[in-house]
């Protein structure tokens, strides 16, 4: 009886179109631990998009911004970026006292560092700085983020949970993201921290939303409702629109999750995924 009821609920769910908020802009979404000492390919990609403008480094997710910003400033300077601004705040009210117009003047790239994604959304959500960030994106600029800075890019973000227990129904929570892309959930440090279970759970609860897991040292570059993979590891795309059964809404928090008929794509550089069609594109 329960299985039939669950199946009916899932059949009524419709897959939603994955839509980039401002299709003229670019998103560079990094799974964390990007190369900072070798070829720095992902960071070079970000630096190239500054193109004579300004790079804003946002460390609001970090507990140690005084360490994080100088490191990125030196890296980006060596990669040829001449104008770099640092944005950090501990409370949303601090934004009111900042000269954001001056800071964001001629900004071409905004880069979110790692840390705690809830810090980012709670400090910046609903503040004037978000208007400036979206304006950069709207004008064709680039928004980039690594680790926690990657998680906030989608409509929904995953928070918390023990990696070893990621298959348990009650091991993680979800919160609203910054929604630069609609109908997307992004997880990072993916294979390295065994996060397949929690992303599957998020897709089970939101079968119309596409789940993307990004390994460390790897990024997706989102342009024109498609993304390509850059980096040394993999990207995993979970599509729940064909799900026929899950126990996610009925099981107790300590029970092992069950889900049937999920579609999984595993992609590597230089493959491309079409967000609108939800298909991997052939390289031939």
C-alpha positions, 0 to 999 in steps of 0.5 A: 500500500505504501509503495503504491502511494509513494509511486503515485506521488512521484509520478505526479512530480514533474521535472523542472527546466534547469534555468540559468538566472542570467544566461549572458553570464558565466558560472565557474563552480569548483568542487574544492581544493583547486590547484593553487601551486601547479598549473592552476588551470581553473584559477587561470580560467577565472583570472582570464575572465577579469579581462582588464576589469576588477575581481571581487573576492568574497570571504564571508563563508570563511572563519579565517578571511585574514588568511584566505584573502591574501593567499588568493590575492597573491595567486591572482596577481601572479596570474595577471589580475591587477585590480582585486577587491576584498569583501568580507562581513560578519553580520548583514548590517555591516554591508550598509556602511560599505561603499559598494558602488566603488568596490564593484565599479568595473567588476567582471568577476566575483569569487566566493571562497570556501568555508560554511555555505550557511554563513554566505547565505545568511550574511549576504541574502537580502542585502544590497551586495547581492544586487551588485553581485547579480548585476555583474552576472546580468551584464555578462560577468562571471560568478565563481565559487569553490567548496562552500562557494560552489554550494550556494550557486544553486536553488537548494544547497545541502548542509551538515551531515556525517560523510560516513552516514550519508546513506541515512535518511536523516543525516543532512539538511537542505537550505535555500541557495543563492539561486543563480541557477534554478532547479539545481542542487550542487554538492562539492568534495564529492567522491573524496567525502563520500557524498553520493548518499546525501545528494541522492537523498536531496534528489529523492525529496526534490525529484524535479531538481537536478543534482550535481556532485563535483569532485575536488580539483574539478569545476563545471563552467556554466554558459548558455544553459550548458556546462563543460567539465574542467579538472582532474576528477569527475562530475556526477549528475543525478536526474530524479525525473524517472524515479519510481519509488523512494522511502525518503518521506516515510522512513525514520531518520536512522533508516537506510535510504531507498530509491529506485530508477535514478539516472546517473551521468559520470562526466570528465574533462572535456565533456559537456552537459546540456542543462535544458535537455538533461543530456550529456553531449557527444564529443564525436 
